[in-house]
Amino acid sequence: MATDFQNLVDGMVPATSVMSVQVLEDGSCGEIRVVAGNQGYIDSIERPAGDYQMRANKFVPNSLYTDYVPRDLNFEDFCFRSAVGQKCLHSYVRPNQMPVWFNMTFMPIGPSNGNIHYCTYSMEVNFEANTKRMSNISEELSSAILETCIKLRREKDFESTMEDVIVDIRELCKAEHCCVLLTDAYERKCKVLCEAFSEETILRPMRKYSDDPAFYALTETWMDLIGSSNCVIAKNEKEMAIVKERDPEWYASLTNAGAKNIVLFPLKSKDELLGYIWAINFEADQAPKIKETLELTTFILGSEIANYLLLNRLKVLSSKDMLTGVLNRNEMNNYVDKLSEEHVKEPRSVGVAFADLNGLKIINDQGGHGAGDILLKDAAKAMEAVFPADCIYRAGGDEFTVIMLDITEAELNKRVMKLRKISQNYPNVSFAIGSSIEDDSRNVRQALKVADVRMYEDKKIFYQEHPEYRRRFL
């Protein structure tokens, strides 16, 4: 039999091996061995591409496949369905730890030897994704993925669109819960982009967990769990035991939450990890369909999410003052224009406060430029302790502006007094402050003019009382 298998693979052009699959008494998958391999396959083990290291670099016929690579539940599933289920299967994937795409074909061969069944495994390596092979999917899956693409192109808020998309993915997986979780390696934070639940679920929303700073550390273990595969699919208790073995902390988190199975895919764009998508308590017999769908869907989602994150970063850069973190003058001007021009049925009051730092120039001169930066940052912290962050603008070098809707004069004056008091907690922070109220927010520019005049009056008083800070002002 071994000689026949060797002759078979030697006649194949692509790197090809014969895999033996053991069927256990309970009908599940047992040992999977590499019975024979042609020269191309042997070279892939003994002289792997790039920097990838095999567990063993010498091919020995009839060895366990795990002698060469870490255990891969997806690979085992394909071998089992091909050898035992007598199916011709194809997969086109990019493994997590290798910068290449694998075009893989599995074909059943016979006869079986008792509880040992056989299939061929052929692979072709592509260093760039082949879009024709990626799109070679069934009509049903093509329709579902096309619908996702159309939804992502709608003129609708991206996050709202993703809420629709995740509902579709959950229904396709017939899962109890689906979620897209974004991870930020720089901030070491997580954010739930979207999630969907079945009606009868008892699972809690992921936002209950992801807000915990310790949760990010848990997500860092997931790439090791995926290993050399492109995803994790644990369909049953036996396969969940492998998750437990590799990642006991996450296994405990999953099972404590009520998870019985899990499919997890990383979301990437140009090798940058953006986050993960998963489905919990899905229909196990739908696993092949789920895997095939999510392999292509995650490829598309990765690109769309990368664009979304980029636009958010650009928005931050265009709207935030990078030194202090408050909104910048450009954002203030846009908001003032919006308030001045908007049509409202019932006028809303608007309160404005100008807060200009006293003595920034002399502090810069005496302590250097760095001292001035520290002063500006402390000033922003003091203001954020009194006013909402989305109402504070750095209008100029040492000048901050607050614009608040639906505020009374008494409340604005109360906050101004609080700012004067809190600023004393920061070294050298002293504000000249002027404020004003208009009953109609469309008159915001008038409020700005009045507040500016009052701020300069307050500044004059400060320099009169503190000649040590005097500059060319009076």
Disulfide bonds with the S-S distance in Angstrom:
none
